[in-house]
């Protein structure tokens, strides 16, 4: 029967891992010795003046195999003593510490495999970050992710072909790592790319504009592997033509442009930095127009002002920043321009509305007539 049980277990997932397989065999030996000693103590000592019960027999085996040895129970018969000497002292006491040490080693090894990129990523609906250009860049990214309520709980996986080990930092404690070639399909299978929700492609070398060509190549591979939203980060704004099919694009030279603005207009850099943070100030939020179609831009702005005065409702505390039509932002829309279905309103606020419907209903409620 024991042989059949082992054959059955060999077909289970746990036995596909060599470490778990060896650990399981040790625990199986411990469990068999524990059970046999319990039964032998219960059977051989049953004819004594105060025969032990079944729980007493389990208690005796537990104190024996852990070497606690309270002495409240002990075998009086020769067969009972021989069974304890062989099953507990000879086998059980030797195997239990071995099993415990192997558990600790296995846990440490699994964590190290995750940190060194040798463990496959199994999570669903997470964020996959392609390339690790440096601890600073990814640390800032992780800090912003964790500060955004809608993204804070998403699992994160980093893919990089060069990184040997994830940094030992609080920002990377919950991050997984897959080491592999970023244009190899097998690498993305290990990262469970097909189940990802977002893919962020960072430049391999932020100081080299030529990295944008490598980013473009990676994106062409990604598009064949996933339906997730792909967000590339471009080093040089002049290379935007490489990413015409990407709806979301971030350029690293934005900081330089802001710095020039700061020279001629103080506080511009601080304002834009504040706008881009999730940790402080007002965060941007996009609303796709549906119920507000046909409403003039000036009416929406007036409604938002009214809601800010009330400080209640889904639209309270928000202001209109940009009106996007056909993918192009209009910073200074004509007041009389009417919104069309599918337009996007980029708004700012201290808290995100619960839903687009709630926001539009709140705005409609403040419109005249």
Secondary structure, 3 states (H helix, E strand, C coil): CHHHHHHHHHCCHHHHCHHHHHHHHHHHHHHHHHHHHHHHHHHHCCCCCCCCCHHHHHHHHHHHHCCCCCCCCCCCCHHHHHHHHHHHHHHHHHHHHHHHHHHHHHHHHHHHHHHCCECCCCCCCCEEEECCCCHHHHHHHHHHHHHCCCCCCCCEEEEECCCCCCCCCHHHCCEEEEECCCCCHHHHHHCCHHHCCEEEECCCCCCCCCHHHHHHHHHHHHCCCCCCEEEEEECCHHHHHHHCCCCEEEECCHHHHHHHHHHHCCCHHHHHHHHHCCCCCCEEEEEECCCCCCCEHHHHHHHHHHHHHHCCCCCCCEEEEEEEECCEEECCCCCCCECCCCCEEEEEECCCCCCHHHHHHHHHCCCCC
